[in-house]
């Protein structure tokens, strides 16, 4: 985290549209989001009006830090976040939970990242189908009828207990998927195509 923090502290990236971080390693060492330095970089770079893509692939970040980061990024349209399975002595990291999905679900008075059109989750499945349905349907309704909301749920193999991933059962979700307004895919994570 110290090296990434120093790098973030030394950079200013005006007009930054995409920030892609890929962490995780076979040795079990994790990449941790340096919250203070990351927030300062985004603010200094003017990312609140320019950043459209944020990929935190196998990056350890707390729910609180992620939400604070997203609050600075109202122009974000694509988000990739991930849980991490336990590796060696490194415990599993559960980010995608009912709590996080609830905070990302649009509310009548306020919505984080209001332009979010695509969300991809690499997950250990620590959330309920009902919360995923609420998140996806409310995001779709926020976007409106002119475009679809896309959500991919990528199960980490061997950790979900969902041998046959399936779309959650919901009448509204079914209607929105049938009309093409929600594109919800669920499948096992494949490092060959998902990195």
VENJOKA-V469961 format. One record per backbone hydrogen bond with DSSP energy under -1.0 kcal/mol. NH is the residue of the N-H (numbers start at 1). CO is the residue of the C=O. Records with the same first field share a line. If there is no record, write none. Layout:
NH->CO / CO
This chain:
5->1
6->2
7->3
8->4
9->5
10->6
16->13
19->53
21->55
23->57
28->25
33->60
35->33
38->34
39->35
40->36
41->37
42->38
43->39
44->40
45->41
46->43
47->42
49->46
51->47
52->17
53->17
54->78
55->19
56->80
57->21
60->31
66->62
67->63
68->64
69->65
70->66
71->67
72->69
73->70
76->73
77->52
78->52
79->118
80->54
81->120
83->122
84->93
87->90
90->87
93->84
97->95
101->97
102->98
103->99
104->100
107->110
116->113
117->77
118->77
119->150
120->79
121->152
122->81
123->154
132->128
133->129
134->130
135->131
136->132
137->133
138->134
139->135
140->136
141->137
142->138
143->139
144->140
149->181
150->117
151->183
152->119
153->185
154->121
155->187
156->123
159->156
174->170
175->171
176->172
177->173
178->174
179->175
180->177
181->176
182->176
183->149
185->151
187->153
189->155
193->190
194->190
